[in-house]
């Protein structure tokens, strides 16, 4: 089965960057699961839509029907299909930021996930993620699990990686997470796989690099999933805690505790500089502004 030119539905929910198969109930359920919702009301709406699709199929998905053509054209896509060879259907996740290229997809066979494909024009992000995930060969650690790498390659000018797919159901942020033991194990493992150049300050420690409530998610029973390791690197102590709490305040309006994320001025300054480099033309520019404001409040004197 060729997936190019097939009909998809673009659900009228969230950032509208997910394409749901219009011909498959299981495929549509996998697509609805790709929508990233974090606030309680939004999660409830996602679960309601998931239930409607389970009962009535893809026709229950609100939104325009669209025909998808892969970037680079049909010939390149078919070359990739021939190389990956693990799917007969897919649900698509387009990167919501216009400044970021590439896409991702849940690969399906007979309606069941076989992997999660990440497709990029350049290898850097995938190199970093593959390296970070290699620190967790069993796919789990202290308090969380990670997707295992299933395959990696370069085909028709695309760099790609297939990782383990999360279960096809809506996932929610972890409530009351204890970051200290989680980050302790994360740092112990990453220090053995992250390259350390002479330019890196000696007191810096490994970080996940995108630790947010929407990347640490519970998806059914068992340990929560920690995903999106493309920015794993060395950073000032407290960088992951600061970013987790800053994004939490920017999105939910309050930290996990009154002093959470405080006392790491160097890390706050580190993130303030990184956030400033993000595009002002993306859909999440308002989040960038709120996040910068929160980070400045974490380092009121503006010095490390």
C-alpha positions as CSV (number, residue, x, y, z in Angstrom):
1,X,0.0,0.0,0.0
2,X,1.3,3.5,-0.9
3,X,0.6,6.2,1.6
4,X,1.4,9.1,-0.8
5,X,-1.7,11.0,-2.0
6,X,-3.9,9.2,0.5
7,X,-6.6,11.0,2.3
8,X,-5.9,12.2,5.9
9,X,-7.8,14.3,8.4
10,X,-6.2,17.3,10.0
11,X,-7.9,17.4,13.4
12,X,-9.2,20.7,14.6
13,X,-7.4,20.4,17.9
14,X,-4.2,21.8,19.3
15,X,-1.6,23.1,16.8
16,X,-3.2,21.2,14.0
17,X,0.1,19.6,13.0
18,X,-1.1,16.0,13.1
19,X,-2.5,14.1,10.1
20,X,-4.8,11.2,10.9
21,X,-5.5,8.4,8.4
22,X,-9.0,8.8,7.1
23,X,-9.4,5.1,6.1
24,X,-8.4,3.2,9.3
25,X,-9.9,3.1,12.7
26,X,-6.7,1.9,14.4
27,X,-4.7,4.3,12.4
28,X,-6.9,7.2,13.4
29,X,-6.6,6.2,17.0
30,X,-2.8,6.3,16.7
31,X,-3.1,9.7,15.1
32,X,-5.3,11.1,17.8
33,X,-2.7,9.9,20.3
34,X,0.0,12.0,18.6
35,X,-1.8,15.2,19.6
36,X,0.1,16.7,22.5
37,X,-2.2,18.0,25.2
38,X,-1.2,18.9,28.7
39,X,-3.9,20.9,30.5
40,X,-6.7,18.9,32.1
41,X,-9.5,20.3,29.9
42,X,-7.5,19.7,26.8
43,X,-6.7,16.2,27.8
44,X,-10.3,15.5,28.5
45,X,-11.3,16.7,25.0
46,X,-8.6,14.5,23.5
47,X,-9.9,11.5,25.4
48,X,-13.4,12.3,24.2
49,X,-12.3,12.4,20.6
50,X,-10.3,9.2,21.1
51,X,-13.5,7.5,22.4
52,X,-15.5,8.8,19.5
53,X,-13.0,7.5,17.0
54,X,-13.0,4.1,18.8
55,X,-16.8,4.0,18.5
56,X,-17.4,5.5,15.0
57,X,-14.1,5.4,13.2
58,X,-12.2,8.2,11.4
59,X,-15.4,10.0,10.3
60,X,-15.7,11.2,13.9
61,X,-12.6,13.3,13.6
62,X,-13.5,17.0,13.0
63,X,-11.3,18.8,10.6
64,X,-10.5,19.2,6.9
65,X,-9.7,16.2,4.7
66,X,-6.3,16.6,3.0
67,X,-4.1,14.7,0.6
68,X,-0.6,14.3,1.8
69,X,2.4,14.4,-0.5
70,X,5.8,13.6,1.2
71,X,8.5,16.3,1.1
72,X,10.9,15.6,-1.7
73,X,8.3,13.8,-3.8
74,X,7.0,10.3,-4.3
75,X,10.2,8.7,-5.6
76,X,12.2,9.6,-2.5
77,X,9.4,8.4,-0.2
78,X,9.1,5.1,-2.0
79,X,12.9,4.6,-1.6
80,X,12.5,5.2,2.1
81,X,9.6,2.8,2.4
82,X,11.7,0.1,0.7
83,X,14.5,0.7,3.1
84,X,12.5,0.9,6.3
85,X,10.0,-1.8,5.3
86,X,8.1,-2.1,8.5
87,X,4.7,-0.5,7.8
88,X,1.7,-0.4,5.5
89,X,0.1,2.7,7.0
90,X,1.1,5.8,9.1
91,X,-0.1,8.7,11.1
92,X,1.9,11.9,10.6
93,X,3.3,14.5,13.0
94,X,4.5,17.7,11.3
95,X,6.8,19.9,13.3
96,X,4.7,22.8,14.5
97,X,7.5,25.4,14.3
98,X,7.8,26.7,10.7
99,X,11.5,27.3,11.4
100,X,12.2,23.6,11.9
101,X,12.3,21.1,9.1
102,X,11.6,17.4,9.1
103,X,8.6,15.3,10.2
104,X,7.7,12.3,12.2
105,X,5.2,9.5,11.9
106,X,3.9,6.5,13.7
107,X,4.5,3.5,11.4
108,X,1.6,1.0,11.4
109,X,1.2,-2.5,10.2
110,X,-2.3,-3.9,10.2
111,X,-3.3,-0.9,12.4
112,X,-0.7,-1.6,15.1
113,X,2.4,0.6,15.7
114,X,5.7,-0.9,14.6
115,X,7.8,2.2,15.3
116,X,8.1,6.0,15.3
117,X,10.0,7.5,12.4
118,X,11.9,10.7,12.6
119,X,13.0,12.2,9.3
120,X,15.5,15.1,9.0
121,X,17.5,16.9,6.3
122,X,20.6,17.0,8.5
123,X,21.9,14.3,10.8
124,X,22.8,16.4,13.9
125,X,19.6,16.1,15.9
126,X,19.3,12.3,15.2
127,X,23.0,11.8,16.1
128,X,22.5,13.4,19.5
129,X,19.3,11.5,20.2
130,X,20.8,8.2,19.1
131,X,23.8,8.8,21.3
132,X,21.7,9.7,24.3
133,X,19.4,6.8,23.9
134,X,22.4,4.4,23.8
135,X,22.8,5.2,27.5
136,X,19.6,3.2,28.2
137,X,20.1,-0.1,26.3
138,X,17.2,-1.7,28.1
139,X,14.9,1.2,27.5
140,X,14.4,2.2,31.1
141,X,16.1,4.0,34.0
142,X,15.3,5.3,37.5
143,X,11.7,6.4,37.4
144,X,11.2,6.5,33.6
145,X,11.5,4.6,30.4
146,X,12.8,5.7,27.0
147,X,12.1,4.6,23.4
148,X,14.7,2.1,22.1
149,X,16.4,2.7,18.8
150,X,15.1,0.2,16.2
151,X,16.9,1.4,13.1
152,X,18.9,4.3,11.7
153,X,20.1,5.2,8.2
154,X,20.3,7.6,5.3
155,X,18.2,7.1,2.3
156,X,17.5,9.3,-0.8
157,X,19.1,12.3,0.9
158,X,17.1,11.9,4.1
159,X,18.5,11.1,7.5
160,X,16.1,9.0,9.5
161,X,15.7,7.0,12.7
162,X,13.0,4.6,13.8
163,X,12.5,4.3,17.6
164,X,10.1,2.4,19.7
165,X,6.5,3.9,19.5
166,X,4.6,4.7,22.6
167,X,1.3,2.9,23.1
168,X,-1.4,4.4,20.8
169,X,-3.4,6.2,23.5
170,X,-3.4,9.8,24.8
171,X,-0.6,10.5,27.3
172,X,-0.6,13.0,30.1
173,X,2.1,14.8,32.1
174,X,3.3,13.1,35.2
175,X,1.8,14.5,38.4
176,X,4.0,15.1,41.4
177,X,7.2,13.9,39.7
178,X,10.4,13.7,41.8
179,X,13.0,15.1,39.6
180,X,16.1,14.6,41.8
181,X,16.4,10.8,41.5
182,X,15.3,10.9,37.9
183,X,18.0,13.4,37.0
184,X,20.6,11.7,39.1
185,X,20.3,8.5,37.1
186,X,20.0,10.4,33.8
187,X,23.3,12.2,34.5
188,X,25.1,9.1,35.5
189,X,24.2,7.4,32.3
190,X,24.6,10.3,29.9
191,X,28.1,11.2,31.1
192,X,29.5,8.0,29.6
193,X,28.1,8.6,26.1
194,X,28.2,12.4,25.6
195,X,31.4,13.7,24.0
196,X,33.2,16.2,26.2
197,X,35.4,18.7,24.5
198,X,38.0,21.0,26.1
199,X,35.6,24.0,25.7
200,X,33.0,22.6,28.1
201,X,33.4,24.0,31.6
202,X,34.5,21.3,34.1
203,X,31.6,21.8,36.4
204,X,28.9,21.3,33.8
205,X,26.8,18.1,33.9
206,X,24.8,16.2,31.3
207,X,21.2,17.4,30.6
208,X,18.3,16.0,28.7
209,X,17.9,19.4,27.1
210,X,14.1,19.5,26.6
211,X,12.8,18.3,29.9
212,X,9.2,19.6,30.0
213,X,5.8,18.3,31.2
214,X,4.9,17.4,27.7
215,X,8.0,15.3,27.2
216,X,7.7,13.3,30.5
217,X,4.4,11.6,30.0
218,X,2.4,8.8,31.5
219,X,0.9,6.5,28.8
220,X,-1.1,3.8,30.5
221,X,0.3,1.6,33.4
222,X,4.0,1.3,34.2
223,X,6.8,3.9,34.2
224,X,6.3,7.2,32.4
225,X,8.0,7.9,29.1
226,X,10.8,10.5,28.7
227,X,11.0,11.4,25.0
228,X,12.7,13.9,22.6
229,X,16.4,13.5,23.4
230,X,17.6,15.6,20.4
231,X,19.1,18.3,22.6
232,X,21.0,16.1,25.1
233,X,24.3,17.8,26.0
234,X,26.4,19.3,28.7
235,X,25.1,22.3,30.6
236,X,25.3,24.2,33.9
237,X,24.1,22.3,37.0
238,X,20.4,22.5,37.4
239,X,19.7,23.2,33.7
240,X,17.0,20.4,33.4
241,X,15.3,21.5,36.6
242,X,15.3,25.2,35.6
243,X,13.8,24.4,32.1
244,X,11.2,22.0,33.5
245,X,10.0,24.5,36.0
246,X,10.2,27.5,33.7
247,X,8.1,25.8,31.0
248,X,5.7,24.6,33.7
249,X,5.1,28.2,34.9
250,X,4.9,29.5,31.3
251,X,2.2,26.9,30.4
252,X,0.4,26.1,33.7
253,X,0.9,29.4,35.6
254,X,2.7,27.9,38.6
255,X,5.7,25.9,39.6
256,X,5.6,22.4,41.1
257,X,6.6,24.0,44.5
258,X,7.2,27.6,45.6
259,X,11.0,27.5,45.3
260,X,11.3,25.0,42.5
261,X,14.0,25.9,40.0
262,X,15.4,28.6,42.1
263,X,19.1,28.8,43.1
264,X,20.5,28.0,39.7
265,X,21.3,31.4,38.3
266,X,23.9,30.1,35.8
267,X,21.4,27.6,34.4
268,X,18.7,30.3,34.1
269,X,21.1,32.6,32.2
270,X,22.1,29.6,30.0
271,X,18.4,29.0,29.0
272,X,17.6,32.7,28.6
273,X,20.3,32.9,25.9
274,X,19.2,29.8,24.2
275,X,15.5,30.8,24.2
276,X,16.4,34.2,22.7
277,X,17.8,32.4,19.6
278,X,14.4,30.9,18.8
279,X,12.3,32.3,16.0
280,X,9.8,35.0,16.6
281,X,7.8,33.8,13.6
282,X,6.8,30.4,14.9
283,X,3.4,29.6,16.3
284,X,4.8,29.3,19.8
285,X,6.4,32.8,19.9
286,X,4.0,33.8,22.8
287,X,5.4,30.9,24.7
288,X,8.9,32.1,24.0
289,X,8.1,35.5,25.4
290,X,6.5,34.0,28.6
291,X,9.4,31.6,29.0
292,X,11.9,34.4,28.8
293,X,10.0,36.4,31.4
294,X,10.0,33.4,33.8
295,X,13.7,32.8,33.2
296,X,14.6,36.4,34.0
297,X,12.7,36.1,37.2
298,X,14.8,33.1,38.1
299,X,17.9,35.2,37.7
300,X,16.8,38.7,38.7
301,X,20.4,40.1,38.9
302,X,21.2,38.9,35.4
303,X,24.5,37.2,36.3
304,X,25.6,33.6,36.8
